[in-house]
Every structure is written in structure tokens, then in C-alpha cells.
Amino acid sequence: MSDLLIRGEIHDELITKHVITVSEVRMSPDLRLATVYVLPLGGADTEEVLAALERNRRFIRGVVARAVNLKFAPEIRFRKDESFESGERIDRLLDSLKQKP
């Protein structure tokens, strides 16, 4: 996934104008579903970027199918990566604990 984005193989103006982080891909136990967690740099236009990735899902699935050695190409779904927000929230909580006497 990251290689597709880095090489600019997805020809969508919205995708090409954003730097998109792919933080994780989770596969279902039967390997038929891949959930891709993404976040545009700075979190800007997240919903629009997710919609653009969804529009190009068929192309992305085709590229992934050629790249992996599986019996079936997995269905791909895109989700907003919220791990950065969770990490920031934990950091703020830990900082607030340090400030208490």
C-alpha cells in the first residue's frame, strides 16, 4: 500500500496532493479482508482522502492481487488511523500526572 502511494500509481488528484501515512493493515483470519488504516499528514481532509481511496479501491485491489501470493485477492477497506490521537491523549494524561505533587 505504501509503495502505491509513494510511487504515485493511484491517479487521483486528491490522493496525489496529500502525503498519506499507512500505519497498519489488518488481515481477517481467512485473509479475505484487509483493513488499511491511513491518515493524511496533519490529519487534513481525512474524510475526502478516505473517499478518494474508496473510489480507487478496485484498482488498488488489482495491484495488491498481483503482488501477493494468495488464492484470493482480499477485499480492501480503508479506515482512519486513530492511534496518533490515542497516543497524544495518553501523553497528555501522563503529563498531567507528572504535574501533580
Buried (B, 14 or more C-beta within 10 A) or exposed (E): BEEBBEEEEBEBEBBEEBEBBBEEBEEEEEEEEBBBBBBBEEEEBBEEBBEBBEEBBEBBBEBBEEEEEEEEBBEBBBEBBEEEEEEEEEEEEEEEEEEEE
